Amino acid sequence: MSIDIIGAGIGGLTTAIALEQKGIKTRIFEQAESIKPVGAGIILANNAMQVFDKLGLRPIIEANGNVMSSMNITKSNLKPLSKIDFSYFEKKHQTKSIAIHRGTLQQLLIKQLKSTEIKLNHKLTALEKTANGYTLNFENGKQIKSTTLIGADGLNSVVRENILPNNNIRNAKQICWRGVTEYQLPLNFQNELNEAWGKSERFGFVQIAENKVYWYALKAFKQNKDEFSVGQLDRYFYTYHSLIKNIIKATNKAYINTAEISDLKPTDIWYKGNACLIGDAAHAATPNMGQGACQAIEDAYVLSECLAKYNTEKAFSVFQKLRLPKAHQVVKTSWRVGKIAHLKNPLLIGFRNQVLKLTPSSINRKQNEQIFQLAEV
Ligand SMILES: Cc1cc2nc3c(=O)[nH]c(=O)nc-3n(C[C@H](O)[C@H](O)[C@H](O)COP(=O)(O)OP(=O)(O)OC[C@H]3O[C@@H](n4cnc5c(N)ncnc54)[C@H](O)[C@@H]3O)c2cc1C
């Protein structure tokens, strides 16, 4: 059996590693001319790290990232509103959540590939159904035959457009800036993610390595993201805690990544014939729960297990059955969290903050309990 993967993102790379380990041959086709690291960090929550543990990659990821043992939502002055302590899950699953530079993670994953070739400069433009599978048409003029296809080509998936058109990409009307800067947080902040919520904007930061902090900032907009500019970041956060202002000041603005936030309205079908979607191509979420890549990593694990056990059709059907409920829960909850985080009305903000403060930690734990539990294949 040979499987073709479109997209060398975190989902595509992890799937190739997992399939290789099952003895299944894979090829990856990636549109980019070279794999450039995004200047940002990423949080690999406990569920993603359980998968990397199964793939034998936990030690190397831990060695290159930083342990994140809690997540706090705070006011703009960093006074706590809610705390999720991950130590319970660290004991339960014997794995820790890790914050790491995206570029470092990408390179670690690429280095794990033994037989898989990543064919760069291969932008898929269309699929044609054939008797045995598909003809893949690429922008560079090449046509390649494929029997089994995995679409790991992200939110604007061409595989999805071809096999399951008419999906709905939703614009969350939020702009997101991400940066990595040379900075050492005070000791008490070094193993936690803090996200400060203000009025229609928020700021999150976490240590990802010695003297390296990853931060992200979001702001809700009404009409057009061009209402805001990276040059004004200091101004948007001038009422925030001095630590946040210092992190922004310490960042070279030329390397700040700007993105508009969107997701994919949940869809009930992820595969057709011999082609199946994974990761953002199947269930892109807004980043409010920091679970998009973690869900793609879970897909990689579950799909590879299914493909090793069943014929292609059954594998895709069992994969979808096992993964869809949780992936959709993440999409829906993330969308809701985004709305709550960006309230503007001071009365509603006050009410929200009270609810956050009064929510028992057992409820926060229960929510994460489901998210961190891997499916059994
Ligand atoms: C601001 C922000 C912060 C985030 N933070 C986190 C976090 O902390 N933790 C977390 O788990 N998730 C986070 N996410 C979500 C996470 O980034 C995505 O869910 C994850 O990258 C999805 O991986 P993927 O491999 O499915 O898709 P992608 O990362 O989008 O990769 C798709 C790949 O396919 C390639 N491609 C696309 N089209 C084609 C084509 N036609 N032909 C060939 N190749 C193609 C692309 O070049 C790319 O390499 C965040 C997202 C954002 C926007």
The ligand as a Tripos MOL2 file, in Angstrom:
@<TRIPOS>MOLECULE
LIG
   53    58     1     0     0
SMALL
NO_CHARGES

@<TRIPOS>ATOM
      1 C1         -2.7390   32.3130   15.6720 C.3       1 LIG1
      2 C2         -2.7860   30.8310   15.7760 C.ar      1 LIG1
      3 C3         -2.2740   30.1930   16.9040 C.ar      1 LIG1
      4 C4         -2.3600   28.8000   17.0320 C.ar      1 LIG1
      5 N1         -1.8720   28.1890   18.1390 N.ar      1 LIG1
      6 C5         -2.0080   26.8460   18.2850 C.ar      1 LIG1
      7 C6         -1.4940   26.1800   19.4420 C.ar      1 LIG1
      8 O1         -0.8820   26.7820   20.3240 O.2       1 LIG1
      9 N2         -1.6880   24.8390   19.5410 N.ar      1 LIG1
     10 C7         -2.3450   24.1230   18.5750 C.ar      1 LIG1
     11 O2         -2.5230   22.9090   18.7280 O.2       1 LIG1
     12 N3         -2.8210   24.7290   17.4640 N.ar      1 LIG1
     13 C8         -2.6610   26.0690   17.2900 C.ar      1 LIG1
     14 N4         -3.1080   26.6750   16.1480 N.ar      1 LIG1
     15 C9         -3.7470   25.8630   15.0880 C.3       1 LIG1
     16 C10        -2.7080   25.1830   14.2280 C.3       1 LIG1
     17 O3         -1.7700   26.0920   13.7310 O.3       1 LIG1
     18 C11        -3.3760   24.4630   13.0620 C.3       1 LIG1
     19 O4         -4.5140   23.7740   13.5070 O.3       1 LIG1
     20 C12        -2.4050   23.4590   12.4770 C.3       1 LIG1
     21 O5         -1.2840   24.1240   11.9400 O.3       1 LIG1
     22 C13        -3.0950   22.6290   11.3900 C.3       1 LIG1
     23 O6         -2.1480   21.7710   10.8220 O.3       1 LIG1
     24 P1         -2.4200   21.1270    9.4000 P.3       1 LIG1
     25 O7         -1.2070   20.3240    9.1140 O.co2     1 LIG1
     26 O8         -3.7500   20.4800    9.3880 O.co2     1 LIG1
     27 O9         -2.5410   22.3630    8.4020 O.3       1 LIG1
     28 P2         -1.4960   23.5050    8.0390 P.3       1 LIG1
     29 O10        -0.6100   23.8200    9.1730 O.co2     1 LIG1
     30 O11        -2.3060   24.6190    7.4600 O.co2     1 LIG1
     31 O12        -0.5950   22.8640    6.9020 O.3       1 LIG1
     32 C14        -1.0740   22.6860    5.5890 C.3       1 LIG1
     33 C15         0.1200   22.4670    4.6730 C.3       1 LIG1
     34 O13        -0.3860   22.1780    3.3740 O.3       1 LIG1
     35 C16         0.2570   22.9950    2.4130 C.3       1 LIG1
     36 N5         -0.6920   23.1800    1.3170 N.ar      1 LIG1
     37 C17        -1.8270   23.9070    1.3250 C.ar      1 LIG1
     38 N6         -2.4610   23.8470    0.1530 N.ar      1 LIG1
     39 C18        -1.7000   23.0360   -0.6440 C.ar      1 LIG1
     40 C19        -1.8400   22.5820   -1.9700 C.ar      1 LIG1
     41 N7         -2.8730   22.9470   -2.7390 N.pl3     1 LIG1
     42 N8         -0.8790   21.7570   -2.4780 N.ar      1 LIG1
     43 C20         0.1790   21.3680   -1.7130 C.ar      1 LIG1
     44 N9          0.3620   21.7930   -0.4480 N.ar      1 LIG1
     45 C21        -0.5800   22.6080    0.1010 C.ar      1 LIG1
     46 C22         0.6000   24.2600    3.1600 C.3       1 LIG1
     47 O14         1.6410   24.9820    2.5340 O.3       1 LIG1
     48 C23         0.9900   23.7060    4.5150 C.3       1 LIG1
     49 O15         2.3410   23.3350    4.5610 O.3       1 LIG1
     50 C24        -2.9930   28.0580   16.0020 C.ar      1 LIG1
     51 C25        -3.4840   28.6990   14.8570 C.ar      1 LIG1
     52 C26        -3.3670   30.0700   14.7420 C.ar      1 LIG1
     53 C27        -3.9280   30.7350   13.4970 C.3       1 LIG1
@<TRIPOS>BOND
     1     1     2 1
     2     2     3 ar
     3     2    52 ar
     4     3     4 ar
     5     4     5 ar
     6     4    50 ar
     7     5     6 ar
     8     6     7 ar
     9     6    13 1
    10     7     8 2
    11     7     9 ar
    12     9    10 ar
    13    10    11 2
    14    10    12 ar
    15    12    13 ar
    16    13    14 ar
    17    14    15 1
    18    14    50 ar
    19    15    16 1
    20    16    17 1
    21    16    18 1
    22    18    19 1
    23    18    20 1
    24    20    21 1
    25    20    22 1
    26    22    23 1
    27    23    24 1
    28    24    25 2
    29    24    26 1
    30    24    27 1
    31    27    28 1
    32    28    29 2
    33    28    30 1
    34    28    31 1
    35    31    32 1
    36    32    33 1
    37    33    34 1
    38    33    48 1
    39    34    35 1
    40    35    36 1
    41    35    46 1
    42    36    37 ar
    43    36    45 ar
    44    37    38 ar
    45    38    39 ar
    46    39    40 ar
    47    39    45 ar
    48    40    41 1
    49    40    42 ar
    50    42    43 ar
    51    43    44 ar
    52    44    45 ar
    53    46    47 1
    54    46    48 1
    55    48    49 1
    56    50    51 ar
    57    51    52 ar
    58    52    53 1
@<TRIPOS>SUBSTRUCTURE
     1 LIG1         1 GROUP 0 **** ****
